Amino acid sequence: MNKRKPDDEFARINLSYHRADGSEVVVFCPESKAAVATQQPFRRKLGLDIADAALEEKETLVAAAPVAPPVVGQPLSAESDVPATETAALPELAEFHLTIRYNDTGHTYESLFGAYLVGAKHVVVEDPYIRLPHQIQNFVRLCELLVRQGTVRQLQLITGYEDGDQKREIMEKLSELSESLRDADIALTLDFDPRLHDRTITPDSGWVIKIGRGLDIYQKPQGWFELGANDVSLRRCLETSIDIYRQPGRAIGSGTVGT
């Protein structure tokens, strides 16, 4: 709760543990990912006198510098010796595994894997259960993330269906979404595969994002007038696992993908 405070009174708090070899590992809770106090851990004056003018000047420089997005799956540190001019550089991404527990909160598509979609122009989504209204709404959330990132121009969805009536309903709803995406200069294509089982998101940036439950990671709210009904970062999750790894046979570096 302290880490989520709107001011930075507790910004310099680090939670950590030590491995057997003596190395320290800083950890953070998912709820603190979006907290300004965590992302920008500089101390503003909170009715306290800061005697060290040099420290205050340094913190002012850090405050003015843009902050790079955190590497997903890596701990955030409240202290950094990186010069302010270098903080705008994108972090190096790494393969990682994450287990989301039942009733966990603080997870959005952007916080979980948004960094791995940066720079992609073509994204393939394979999920056999983009069928029911709430599942299609999850896909819309993913589309909104891609629109905000601004580089994707082709989006392909491969999904399944139970019968002809459901297939027509899916096509009708996604046709409406396709028209909306066209205004954002994104072409949506839809394919059906009744044998599809795995759930993956594959951007052409060289990564594979594999989610056990696909996009359907959230519990249905108890009511539509409670926290989490609109902001999914506050919504309770279902239990699932996420694995992000490099596409076999592809190298990643400097924004380009090569074999």
C-alpha contacts under 8 A as a table, 3 or more apart, distances in Angstrom:
res1	aa1	res2	aa2	distance
1	M	4	R	5.27
1	M	5	K	6.72
2	N	5	K	5.44
2	N	10	F	6.05
3	K	10	F	6.21
3	K	11	A	6.44
3	K	13	I	7.77
3	K	32	S	5.96
3	K	35	A	6.93
3	K	37	A	6.60
3	K	38	T	6.51
4	R	31	E	7.31
4	R	32	S	5.65
4	R	35	A	5.20
4	R	36	V	7.78
4	R	37	A	6.99
4	R	38	T	7.76
5	K	8	D	6.92
5	K	9	E	7.79
5	K	10	F	7.74
5	K	35	A	7.35
5	K	37	A	7.00
6	P	35	A	7.23
6	P	36	V	6.81
6	P	37	A	6.72
7	D	36	V	7.76
7	D	37	A	6.22
8	D	11	A	4.69
8	D	12	R	7.91
8	D	36	V	7.75
8	D	37	A	4.68
8	D	38	T	7.94
8	D	41	P	6.69
8	D	42	F	7.04
8	D	43	R	6.03
8	D	44	R	7.06
9	E	12	R	7.81
9	E	37	A	7.97
9	E	43	R	7.13
9	E	46	L	7.36
10	F	13	I	5.60
10	F	37	A	7.50
11	A	37	A	5.03
11	A	38	T	5.80
11	A	41	P	5.06
11	A	42	F	7.17
11	A	43	R	7.47
11	A	78	A	6.79
12	R	41	P	6.37
12	R	42	F	7.97
12	R	78	A	5.51
12	R	79	E	7.55
13	I	78	A	7.22
14	N	26	V	6.56
14	N	27	V	7.57
14	N	28	F	7.94
14	N	77	S	7.20
14	N	78	A	6.64
15	L	26	V	5.80
15	L	27	V	5.70
15	L	28	F	6.66
16	S	24	E	6.61
16	S	25	V	5.39
16	S	26	V	4.20
16	S	27	V	5.51
17	Y	24	E	5.76
17	Y	25	V	5.52
17	Y	26	V	6.74
17	Y	27	V	7.96
18	H	21	D	7.79
18	H	22	G	5.61
18	H	23	S	5.49
18	H	24	E	4.42
18	H	25	V	6.14
19	R	22	G	5.30
19	R	23	S	5.47
19	R	24	E	6.42
19	R	25	V	7.49
20	A	23	S	7.50
25	V	75	P	7.66
26	V	75	P	5.63
26	V	76	L	6.93
26	V	77	S	6.70
27	V	75	P	5.11
27	V	76	L	7.01
28	F	32	S	6.82
28	F	33	K	7.88
28	F	75	P	6.32
28	F	76	L	6.90
29	C	32	S	5.66
29	C	33	K	7.38
30	P	33	K	5.60
30	P	105	T	7.26
30	P	106	G	5.19
30	P	107	H	6.82
31	E	34	A	7.03
31	E	35	A	7.73
31	E	105	T	6.80
31	E	106	G	4.53
31	E	107	H	7.81
32	S	35	A	5.03
32	S	38	T	6.53
32	S	106	G	7.82
33	K	38	T	7.05
33	K	39	Q	7.31
33	K	106	G	7.72
33	K	111	S	7.58
34	A	38	T	7.63
34	A	39	Q	7.26
35	A	38	T	5.34
35	A	39	Q	6.34
36	V	39	Q	5.04
36	V	40	Q	5.67
36	V	41	P	7.68
37	A	40	Q	5.45
37	A	41	P	5.29
37	A	42	F	7.67
38	T	41	P	5.50
38	T	76	L	7.69
38	T	78	A	6.83
39	Q	67	V	7.42
39	Q	76	L	7.85
40	Q	62	V	7.97
40	Q	63	A	6.98
40	Q	67	V	7.22
40	Q	78	A	7.94
41	P	78	A	5.49
41	P	79	E	7.37
42	F	59	E	5.51
42	F	60	T	7.76
42	F	62	V	6.93
42	F	63	A	6.42
43	R	59	E	6.79
45	K	48	L	5.91
45	K	49	D	7.35
45	K	50	I	7.72
50	I	53	A	7.06
50	I	56	E	7.13
52	D	55	L	5.38
52	D	56	E	6.51
53	A	56	E	5.04
53	A	57	E	6.19
54	A	57	E	5.11
54	A	58	K	6.22
55	L	58	K	5.08
55	L	59	E	6.18
56	E	59	E	5.13
56	E	60	T	6.20
57	E	60	T	5.07
57	E	61	L	6.44
58	K	61	L	5.21
58	K	62	V	6.42
59	E	62	V	5.00
59	E	63	A	6.08
60	T	63	A	4.99
60	T	64	A	6.36
61	L	64	A	5.27
61	L	65	A	6.38
61	L	84	A	6.78
62	V	65	A	5.23
62	V	84	A	5.83
63	A	66	P	7.93
65	A	84	A	5.59
65	A	85	T	7.11
65	A	87	T	6.98
65	A	88	A	7.63
66	P	84	A	7.95
66	P	87	T	6.35
66	P	88	A	5.52
67	V	87	T	5.61
67	V	88	A	5.78
68	A	87	T	5.74
68	A	88	A	5.05
68	A	89	A	6.24
68	A	90	L	5.87
68	A	91	P	7.04
69	P	90	L	7.06
69	P	91	P	7.35
69	P	115	A	7.65
70	P	74	Q	7.56
70	P	76	L	7.16
70	P	91	P	7.21
71	V	74	Q	5.55
71	V	91	P	6.22
71	V	92	E	7.29
71	V	93	L	6.14
71	V	94	A	7.95
71	V	115	A	7.39
72	V	93	L	7.62
72	V	111	S	7.08
72	V	112	L	6.43
72	V	113	F	6.91
72	V	115	A	7.28
73	G	96	F	6.34
73	G	97	H	7.61
73	G	98	L	7.29
77	S	80	S	6.97
82	V	86	E	6.61
82	V	87	T	6.91
83	P	86	E	5.54
83	P	87	T	6.89
84	A	87	T	5.44
85	T	88	A	6.95
86	E	89	A	5.82
93	L	115	A	7.89
93	L	116	Y	7.43
94	A	245	Y	7.75
95	E	243	D	7.69
95	E	244	I	5.35
95	E	245	Y	4.73
95	E	246	R	6.92
96	F	243	D	6.04
96	F	244	I	5.51
96	F	245	Y	6.87
97	H	241	S	7.36
97	H	242	I	5.71
97	H	243	D	4.58
97	H	244	I	6.51
98	L	241	S	5.72
98	L	242	I	5.15
98	L	243	D	6.57
99	T	239	E	7.50
99	T	240	T	6.02
99	T	241	S	4.35
99	T	242	I	6.33
100	I	104	D	6.56
100	I	237	C	7.40
100	I	238	L	7.41
100	I	239	E	5.34
100	I	240	T	5.31
100	I	241	S	5.91
100	I	242	I	7.87
101	R	104	D	5.44
101	R	237	C	7.23
101	R	238	L	6.77
101	R	239	E	4.59
101	R	240	T	6.82
102	Y	236	R	7.51
102	Y	237	C	5.74
102	Y	238	L	4.75
102	Y	239	E	4.37
102	Y	240	T	7.99
103	N	236	R	4.67
103	N	237	C	5.06
103	N	238	L	6.37
103	N	239	E	7.66
104	D	107	H	7.84
104	D	236	R	5.49
104	D	237	C	5.30
104	D	238	L	7.64
105	T	233	S	6.18
105	T	234	L	5.64
105	T	235	R	5.79
105	T	236	R	4.97
105	T	237	C	6.14
106	G	232	V	7.80
106	G	233	S	4.42
106	G	234	L	5.82
106	G	235	R	7.50
107	H	111	S	6.31
107	H	112	L	6.53
107	H	232	V	7.29
107	H	233	S	5.11
107	H	234	L	7.87
107	H	237	C	7.86
108	T	111	S	5.24
108	T	112	L	6.08
108	T	232	V	6.39
108	T	233	S	5.48
109	Y	112	L	5.17
109	Y	113	F	5.97
109	Y	114	G	6.23
109	Y	142	L	6.89
109	Y	145	L	7.72
110	E	113	F	5.69
110	E	114	G	4.04
110	E	115	A	7.26
110	E	145	L	6.77
111	S	114	G	5.97
111	S	115	A	7.79
113	F	116	Y	5.49
113	F	117	L	7.08
113	F	209	I	7.55
114	G	117	L	5.38
114	G	118	V	6.87
114	G	145	L	7.58
115	A	118	V	5.45
116	Y	205	S	7.62
116	Y	207	W	6.93
117	L	120	A	5.56
117	L	146	L	7.77
117	L	203	P	6.27
117	L	205	S	7.07
118	V	149	Q	6.59
118	V	151	T	7.53
118	V	205	S	7.88
119	G	149	Q	7.94
119	G	151	T	5.72
119	G	152	V	7.49
119	G	205	S	6.83
119	G	255	G	6.97
120	A	123	V	6.98
120	A	151	T	6.05
120	A	152	V	5.60
120	A	203	P	5.77
120	A	204	D	5.58
120	A	205	S	5.22
121	K	151	T	5.46
121	K	152	V	3.86
121	K	153	R	5.28
121	K	154	Q	6.39
121	K	203	P	7.51
121	K	204	D	6.63
121	K	205	S	7.98
122	H	152	V	5.66
122	H	153	R	6.14
122	H	154	Q	4.70
122	H	155	L	5.84
122	H	156	Q	7.92
122	H	203	P	5.89
122	H	204	D	5.58
123	V	152	V	7.18
123	V	154	Q	6.46
123	V	155	L	5.01
123	V	156	Q	6.32
123	V	201	I	7.03
123	V	202	T	5.64
123	V	203	P	4.21
123	V	204	D	6.28
124	V	155	L	5.98
124	V	156	Q	4.73
124	V	157	L	6.05
124	V	158	I	7.68
124	V	201	I	5.79
124	V	202	T	5.10
124	V	203	P	6.29
125	V	155	L	7.66
125	V	156	Q	6.07
125	V	157	L	4.83
125	V	158	I	6.17
125	V	199	R	7.71
125	V	200	T	6.02
125	V	201	I	4.57
125	V	202	T	6.44
126	E	157	L	6.04
126	E	158	I	4.78
126	E	159	T	6.11
126	E	196	L	7.81
126	E	198	D	7.10
126	E	199	R	5.28
126	E	200	T	5.21
126	E	201	I	6.33
127	D	130	I	6.31
127	D	157	L	7.64
127	D	158	I	6.30
127	D	159	T	5.12
127	D	160	G	7.64
127	D	196	L	7.51
127	D	197	H	7.38
127	D	198	D	6.84
127	D	199	R	4.65
127	D	200	T	6.70
127	D	214	G	6.00
127	D	215	L	7.69
128	P	131	R	7.96
128	P	158	I	7.12
128	P	159	T	4.12
128	P	160	G	4.54
128	P	161	Y	7.49
128	P	193	D	7.70
128	P	194	P	7.70
128	P	196	L	5.77
128	P	197	H	6.16
128	P	198	D	7.66
128	P	199	R	7.17
129	Y	132	L	7.61
129	Y	135	Q	6.89
129	Y	159	T	6.31
129	Y	160	G	6.33
129	Y	161	Y	7.63
129	Y	214	G	7.89
130	I	135	Q	5.04
130	I	136	I	5.32
130	I	139	F	7.23
130	I	159	T	6.09
130	I	160	G	7.28
131	R	135	Q	6.06
131	R	136	I	6.24
131	R	159	T	7.95
131	R	160	G	7.40
131	R	161	Y	6.57
131	R	166	Q	7.33
131	R	170	I	6.07
132	L	135	Q	5.22
132	L	136	I	6.22
133	P	136	I	5.15
133	P	137	Q	6.13
134	H	137	Q	4.87
134	H	138	N	6.30
135	Q	138	N	5.05
135	Q	139	F	6.54
135	Q	215	L	7.37
135	Q	216	D	6.22
136	I	139	F	5.00
136	I	140	V	6.31
137	Q	140	V	4.90
137	Q	141	R	6.38
138	N	141	R	5.06
138	N	142	L	6.53
138	N	215	L	6.09
138	N	216	D	6.72
139	F	142	L	5.06
139	F	143	C	6.29
139	F	215	L	6.94
140	V	143	C	4.92
140	V	144	E	6.19
140	V	177	L	7.58
141	R	144	E	5.06
141	R	145	L	6.39
142	L	145	L	5.10
142	L	146	L	6.41
143	C	146	L	5.06
143	C	147	V	6.20
143	C	181	L	7.92
144	E	147	V	5.06
144	E	148	R	6.24
145	L	148	R	5.18
145	L	149	Q	6.35
146	L	149	Q	5.14
146	L	150	G	6.36
146	L	151	T	7.55
146	L	152	V	6.39
147	V	150	G	5.10
147	V	151	T	7.70
147	V	152	V	7.35
147	V	184	A	6.72
149	Q	152	V	7.71
152	V	155	L	7.29
152	V	186	I	6.59
153	R	185	D	6.22
153	R	186	I	4.37
153	R	187	A	6.10
154	Q	186	I	5.53
154	Q	187	A	4.89
154	Q	188	L	6.18
154	Q	189	T	7.89
155	L	186	I	6.90
155	L	187	A	6.07
155	L	188	L	4.85
155	L	189	T	6.38
156	Q	188	L	5.76
156	Q	189	T	4.81
156	Q	190	L	6.01
156	Q	191	D	7.67
157	L	188	L	7.53
157	L	189	T	6.28
157	L	190	L	5.02
157	L	191	D	6.24
158	I	190	L	6.08
158	I	191	D	4.76
158	I	192	F	5.48
158	I	193	D	6.64
159	T	190	L	7.91
159	T	191	D	6.58
159	T	192	F	5.10
159	T	193	D	6.01
159	T	194	P	7.63
159	T	196	L	7.06
160	G	192	F	5.30
160	G	193	D	5.42
160	G	194	P	5.04
160	G	195	R	7.76
160	G	196	L	6.86
161	Y	164	G	7.76
161	Y	166	Q	6.20
161	Y	167	K	5.64
161	Y	192	F	7.59
161	Y	194	P	6.73
162	E	166	Q	6.36
162	E	167	K	7.41
163	D	166	Q	5.45
163	D	167	K	6.29
164	G	167	K	5.01
164	G	168	R	6.27
165	D	168	R	5.27
165	D	169	E	6.30
166	Q	169	E	5.01
166	Q	170	I	6.14
167	K	170	I	5.14
167	K	171	M	6.22
168	R	171	M	5.09
168	R	172	E	6.13
169	E	172	E	5.09
169	E	173	K	6.32
170	I	173	K	5.34
170	I	174	L	6.07
171	M	174	L	5.18
171	M	175	S	5.83
172	E	175	S	5.15
172	E	176	E	6.66
173	K	176	E	5.35
173	K	177	L	6.57
174	L	177	L	4.79
174	L	178	S	5.93
175	S	178	S	4.94
175	S	179	E	6.42
176	E	179	E	5.38
176	E	180	S	6.55
177	L	180	S	5.07
177	L	181	L	6.17
178	S	181	L	5.05
178	S	182	R	6.11
178	S	187	A	7.06
178	S	188	L	5.58
179	E	182	R	5.08
179	E	183	D	6.82
180	S	183	D	5.47
180	S	184	A	7.11
181	L	184	A	5.04
181	L	185	D	6.45
181	L	186	I	5.23
181	L	187	A	6.72
181	L	188	L	7.18
182	R	185	D	4.88
182	R	186	I	5.17
182	R	187	A	5.90
182	R	188	L	7.86
183	D	186	I	7.44
193	D	196	L	5.42
198	D	212	G	7.95
199	R	210	K	6.04
199	R	211	I	5.97
199	R	212	G	6.66
199	R	213	R	7.08
199	R	214	G	5.02
200	T	208	V	6.81
200	T	209	I	5.51
200	T	210	K	4.45
200	T	211	I	6.25
200	T	214	G	6.90
201	I	208	V	6.14
201	I	209	I	4.99
201	I	210	K	6.48
202	T	206	G	7.76
202	T	207	W	6.23
202	T	208	V	4.89
202	T	209	I	6.23
203	P	206	G	6.49
203	P	207	W	6.25
203	P	208	V	7.12
204	D	207	W	7.27
204	D	257	V	7.76
205	S	252	I	7.50
205	S	255	G	7.28
205	S	256	T	6.96
205	S	257	V	6.16
206	G	246	R	5.90
206	G	247	Q	5.45
206	G	250	R	6.32
206	G	251	A	7.10
206	G	252	I	6.18
206	G	257	V	5.98
207	W	244	I	6.85
207	W	245	Y	5.75
207	W	246	R	4.52
207	W	247	Q	5.25
208	V	244	I	5.63
208	V	245	Y	5.42
208	V	246	R	5.98
208	V	247	Q	5.79
209	I	242	I	7.20
209	I	243	D	6.03
209	I	244	I	4.59
209	I	245	Y	6.83
210	K	214	G	7.54
210	K	242	I	5.72
210	K	243	D	5.16
210	K	244	I	6.20
211	I	214	G	4.87
211	I	215	L	7.38
211	I	240	T	7.19
211	I	241	S	5.92
211	I	242	I	4.56
211	I	243	D	6.53
212	G	240	T	5.49
212	G	241	S	5.36
212	G	242	I	6.44
213	R	216	D	5.74
213	R	217	I	6.15
213	R	240	T	6.03
213	R	241	S	7.74
214	G	217	I	7.01
217	I	237	C	5.66
217	I	238	L	5.31
217	I	239	E	7.33
217	I	240	T	7.05
218	Y	232	V	7.80
218	Y	235	R	6.79
218	Y	236	R	6.12
218	Y	237	C	4.27
218	Y	238	L	5.46
219	Q	235	R	7.18
219	Q	236	R	5.73
219	Q	237	C	5.34
219	Q	238	L	5.77
221	P	224	W	6.45
221	P	226	E	7.45
221	P	228	G	7.04
221	P	229	A	6.05
221	P	235	R	7.25
221	P	236	R	7.95
222	Q	226	E	7.62
223	G	226	E	5.91
223	G	229	A	7.41
224	W	229	A	5.27
225	F	229	A	6.57
226	E	229	A	5.84
227	L	230	N	7.44
227	L	231	D	7.32
227	L	234	L	6.28
227	L	235	R	7.00
228	G	231	D	4.87
228	G	232	V	5.17
228	G	233	S	6.83
228	G	234	L	4.44
228	G	235	R	4.04
228	G	236	R	7.54
229	A	232	V	6.86
229	A	235	R	6.86
231	D	234	L	5.83
231	D	235	R	6.96
232	V	235	R	4.72
232	V	236	R	7.97
246	R	250	R	7.04
246	R	251	A	7.67
246	R	252	I	7.78
247	Q	250	R	5.59
249	G	259	T	5.96
250	R	257	V	6.58
250	R	258	G	5.73
250	R	259	T	4.69
251	A	257	V	5.80
251	A	258	G	5.42
251	A	259	T	5.98
252	I	255	G	7.23
252	I	256	T	6.36
252	I	257	V	5.15
252	I	258	G	6.96
253	G	256	T	5.73
253	G	257	V	6.72
